[in-house]
């Protein structure tokens, strides 16, 4: 049995990072799942709970309600999973054989909720819970045809190109092409080497350093052939499911533009990672992290020919035109911040320390980044 729910889901919209209630029991009673003895409500009514603990029907009960009943039970669980409701099961070894293997593995994962909730800037209880929620959301059915994404990136930092292109090439569940603008570094040996080693189709457009950033991005984007267009920044880090998660959020929400919350930052001069949670995720907004914008290629109006602020200008213009913008989780994305002169978005490092919810020494991204 595969994890393919026959029910519709609106995705994880409304997910709360910090719940106000504990974990409630989820029981199969009669012909339906119940929570605290009441019929299972819509996911929106479950957002304040930390999660649900599945209490499996006995083998005899499962046999009595037959294949149709088992299918209904699985569909109910998968609907919750795809909506990002954190699910677990006790004891892990008793996951029934009629439960899809991928769902069963996640229910048996003890990384959550076996994390103590501790006060302090390094507490990861809520983070582990959200990571578990994202893994569950990924059980949503995927389209029969693999989506094609044109990734647009401009760079004037040849020493970062190899890593950036490697991260694009390892994206899962999508077909990608790279549209790369080389900003005054066309003849740099590191840039040439990175382009030659790129493992996915790539088209290179070059311009002098005097050409505005937005203008070069537009030149590169004019060659896009994918169904979707995604913005990529050469100095940031992206997890292997970054694009797939954006597409999942776009399908579930029906948004015109999706992007992530700007949560994780690596402050390079301080060798410190911070997590900022002041921007909610899984919500409608007029703002997403600029390096994570994804939209239909046919709906791309072009960037303004600016030297900086092209992402914000695009979002502002599209929002004014009535575009619906959805902000999903930022657990698969880390923004690099060095000295402010090196970024088109200029804020002092002290700003990020002031707004940090969590702070760690060294590079400490979410586990969803799958960093080595």
C-alpha positions, 0 to 999 in steps of 0.5 A: 500500500502506498501513501497516496491519500484520496482526500483533498488537503489545503496543506499546512496553512495555519501551522503554529510553531509553538503549540499551547496544548499537549499531545492528544490521543487519536483513536479509531472508534466505530468507523472514524478517527476520534480525538478525546472521544469527539469526531476528528475535526478539521486540521485548523481546529488541531493547530493549538495541539502539539500533535496527535498520538495514534492508538492503533486498532487491534489486529482483530478490530482491523480485520473486522472493519475490512479493507474499506475500513482500513483504507478509510483509516489510512486516508484519515491519517494521510490527510492529517499528515499532508496538513502538517499535523504532527503525528506519532504512535506508541509503541513504535513497534506496533505499527500495523502492516496495513499502514503505508511504509513511509507513513509508518516510518515517520510515526515510529521516528522518536526524534519527535516528540522525545525532545525535552522542552527547555527554556533558553536560546538553544531549545529545539523542541519546537524546531524538531516538532516542525521538522517532523511536520514538514516530513509528514507534509511530503507524503502528499501525492506528487504530480504524475509528471515531474515539474520543471523549474528554471532556476535564475541566479546571478553571481559576482562571487566566483568562489561561491559558484561551485557550491551554489550549482551543486545545491541546485543539482541535488534538488529532488522531485524536480527537473531543473535548468540553471540560468546563470548571469555572470556579473563581471566574472565571465573569465574567472577560472573558478567561474569557468570550472564551476560551469563546466562541472555543473550536473544539470542543464545550464545557460550562461549570460554574461554582463559587465559589473556596471550592468544593474543586477536586475537587468542581468537577471532578466537577461538570464530569465529570458531563456527559461523553458521550465513550467516554473521560475525560481530565484536563487542566491549564490551565497545562501544554503538550500536543502535538497527538498527546497524546490519540491517543498515550494511546489508542494506549498504552491499546489496546496495553497493555490498561490501565485507566488510562494517563498519561505520565511527568512528564519535561519542565518549564518553570521559568518564573521561571528561563526554563529547561527541564529533562528528568527521566528518573528515572521510566521510561516504557512501564511498569506503575506506580502513578503517572502525571503527574496532568494526563495521566490517561485512562481509560474514562468508565465506569470513572471513580469521581470525584475526591475533593472535595479542594482539592489532590492530587486526581490522586494520590488518584484513582490511589491509590484505583484502584490499591488497587482493582486497576486496571492503570495504564500510564505511556507516554512524556512527550514530548508534555507539558510541565509549567509551574512558576512560584512554588510557591504557584500550583500544587496540587502544591507543590515548590520550583524548586530541586528540579527543577534537582537532578533534571534529566537535561537542562537548556536555557535557554528553552522547549525541549520535545521536537520532538513538541510541534511548537512554533513 
